[in-house]
Amino acid sequence: MKKLYVSLSMIVLFVAVLFGIRYVLESPGFATGGEQGERQTLHIFNWGNYVDPDLIKEFEAETNYTVIYETFDSNDAMEAKIKQSGTHYDLIFPSESSVPKLVEQNLLLPLDHTRLVGLETISPYLLDHNFDKGNRYTVPYFWGTVGIMINTKYIDPSEVTKWSDLWKPEFKNNVLFLDGNRESLGIALQSLGYSLNSTNEQELQEAQAKLIELAPNIRAILMEEIKTLMTAEEATIGIGYSGDAAAVIYDNPNIAYVIPEDGSAVWTDNFAIPHSAQNIQGAYDFINFMLRPEIAARNAEWVGYTTPSEAAKALLPEDITSDTAFYPPASILNELEHYEYLGKEWIEKYNELFLTFKMEL
């Protein structure tokens, strides 16, 4: 009988243990991707060289996720990939100009702000803009401006303070221009005193004509290659994003970066969760990890772009945050424009005008 009692006791204990395990696994607080559970995969799709790889390793060690990290080189390429039914990214990083288009196509999931930790550290200047009112779908990851890189060994910086200075005859065959319809036409529009988001047919025609006038000064129309050529001093002037300029300056101190006085663009690249995400909790965990001030500060130092986190900014070296070309004061910020989504019809118009201009070169 004693053996029977022992056996029955063991059975009861075994059932209780199984019930306890099931209760833990099914409880709302148990994250299977966390420290207690089995490793889960988190698929991240980001721009190239846009996160400190050591931070991904730290995130994996801390959370027990395995990160699969892939890169894209344009918003259009990113959009095409997330539309593919066989592609399931959990976190993407669209630029603000593409966000309304993604939302329009139901390609992004609304964010649950109660699951975000650190949103309060983001500069109010970068929140609640027209491309995503209330930040319903996105959280700023990095931000910056579009401006002019100048090789001060050959050009006095006082000679290039505005977009309109690019048309000076002495800069013939010396300007590396950005290969983007919004950026390029925006430069021409602002040099004429118009908005870079113009939907006025006459203003756009004037901007295209203005670009064609610039053709003798344009050495090449490029994207990533501008950084390499400016670093190697293959040209004296290059148009670029502020973060790219920071990387060039790091390698070649002769280069200076200017935010033009006649206008510029301020933009954000953003965290967003695509509609086909399969590890939504993992996406929130990564966002929250990257929003920690000490993590955001380290990432900003490694990438070279401007952090949107005021708390992270306070942790950065003063020689970085005191540079007004990369951390502009309010007096400059208030004069900048965000790229707005203009709708399919106007986007096609910008593209058509830009392609016609490129054919003129």
Secondary structure, DSSP 8 states (H G I E B T S, - for coil): -HHHHHHHHHHHHHHHHHHHHHHHHHSTT--TTSSSS--EEEEEEEETT-S-HHHHHHHHHHH-EEEEEEEESSHHHHHHHHHSTT---SEE--BGGGHHHHHHTT-B----GGG-SSGGGB-GGGSS-GGGGGGSS-EEEEEEEEEEEEETTTS-GGG-SSGGGGG-GGGTT-EEEE--HHHHHHHHHHHTT--TT---HHHHHHHHHHHHHHGGGEEEEESTHHHHHHHTTS-SEEEEEHHHHHHHHHH-TTEEEE--TT--EEEEEEEB-BTT-S-HHHHHHHHHHHHSHHHHHHHHHHH-SB-SBHHHHTTS-HHHHT-TTTS--HHHHTT-EE-----HHHHHHHHHHHHHHHHH-
